[in-house]
């Protein structure tokens, strides 16, 4: 009989331990680096060529606008930090020709405080803002993510036009605060 009481007493002790609770606090160090990344997708060169008119007295024909390029970016800013912007410029001016860029509203798989595109601008050798107000955000990667770029050419002053073949023009995009 004493053996039975001992087992019963042990069961009660185990049972009361199962309902106890302990809380422990630990500090966790969290680091989120500042991130500023941007690229143009897909890689590669765009070729835009004017066409000669088929009839005397008609103007040269501007090429169809190119809409194959997308700006992708990732941005993590400091708490209370400034927003970022993306600017564009070209390395040379071609006399008589305007090179224009229009940036669409962001689309795709991104999230956060995505930037606001500016109106269409005529590029020159001075950087101009094409997207502003970028906060903590990412656009998604690759084509169909981020901001679609529309790049177009037009003649501006016919008296300044001169024949050119495969003149390389570099468009430089920069993300800054």
Secondary structure as GFF3:
##gff-version 3
##sequence-region A 1 177
A	DSSP	alpha_helix	2	17	.	.	.	ID=ss1
A	DSSP	beta_strand	35	41	.	.	.	ID=ss2
A	DSSP	beta_strand	66	76	.	.	.	ID=ss3
A	DSSP	beta_strand	84	90	.	.	.	ID=ss4
A	DSSP	beta_strand	97	103	.	.	.	ID=ss5
A	DSSP	beta_strand	111	112	.	.	.	ID=ss6
A	DSSP	beta_strand	116	117	.	.	.	ID=ss7
A	DSSP	beta_strand	121	122	.	.	.	ID=ss8
A	DSSP	beta_strand	128	134	.	.	.	ID=ss9
A	DSSP	beta_strand	137	138	.	.	.	ID=ss10
A	DSSP	beta_strand	147	155	.	.	.	ID=ss11
A	DSSP	three_ten_helix	158	160	.	.	.	ID=ss12
A	DSSP	beta_strand	171	176	.	.	.	ID=ss13
###
